[in-house]
């Protein structure tokens, strides 16, 4: 998964209230950290900031600013692509299947 998809996933999970740029940066940074390698935090920060600014310019864009300074969300009202993304990301989550439990208890009267 690349940074663009990760940013969109974070915005999708944030919902209509949106999320701050700093929170998006932290989430994307943590998604890419491993035990053996860590991306540069400043590089991730500059990429996320540029991505959010670049994709929130017009009314038909995928991302929009909220009423709060520095907060962004998906533009579900003006963008058909954003509505499709909401459906795609919610369908990707694995569903937990319940397995029937086996009774391993011992009988007292055998």
N, C-alpha and C positions, 0 to 999 in steps of 0.2 A: 504494500500500500504506500503510495507516495504522499507527500505533504498536502497536496491539493485535496485528495480524498479524505485525509485525516482531518483537515480543517472543516470540510463539509460535514463529516460525521459528528464532530464536536458541536457545530452549529445546529445540526439536526437534533441532537440529544438535548440541547439547551432549550429548544422550543420557541414559543412566541416572545418570551421575555428577553431573549438574547443573552449574550455572554460578553465579558470584557475581553479586550485584545490580550491582556496579560494572562487571563485564564486559558485562552486558546493556545497561546505560546507554551504555557506550562504543560498542557495536555499533549500537544504535538511533540514537544521535547521528550516527555516521559514515554510516549508511544514508541519512540525511536531509540531509547536507551537500552543497552544490553549490559551484561556483565563484562563483556570484553571491549565494547566500544561505546562512546558517547559522542553525540553530535555537539558542535559548538553552539552554546545557548544563544549567543549574539547572532549567529547565522540563521538560526531557526526564527528568532525574533524578527529580524529584518525581512525574512521571506514571508512570514505570516502577515506582517504589517503591509507589505507591498501587495500581497494577494488580496487582502481585505479592501484596501483602497482601490485597487484596480477593478475589482469586481463589484463595487458599490457605487459606481459613477452615475448610471442612468436609472430611470424609473422601472425599466424592464429588466434590470440586472438580477442576477441570482441572489445577491446579498444586499441587505439594506441596513442603514444605521437606525438605531432606536432613538428614543428621546433622550437617553442619557449619553453623555460624552464618552466615547471610547467603547461603546457597546454595539454589537452587530448581531443580526439574526438572518435567517433565510427569508427571502421575499416571497412568501407563499401567496400573497394577493396578486402581485403583478407578474409573476414569472411561472409559466407552466413547467419549466425545468425544475424549479424548486419543489413544486408539488410532487413531481415524479420522484425526486430524490428522497422526499419524506417517505414515500411508499417503498422505495428500494431499500433504504437503510433499515426500516422497521421490519421488512420481510427477511433480512439477512440474519437476524438474531435467532440463535438456535432455540428450539423449543424443548423443554425438559419433558421426557417421557417417564412416567411412573412405572416402575417394575413391580409386579406383585411380590409381596413379602412372603418368604417361606418361614414356616414355623419350625424352629430348631429346638424348641423347649422339650424337656424330658417329661414323660408322663409319670405321675406319682403312683399309678395303680397297675403297672406292668409287672 
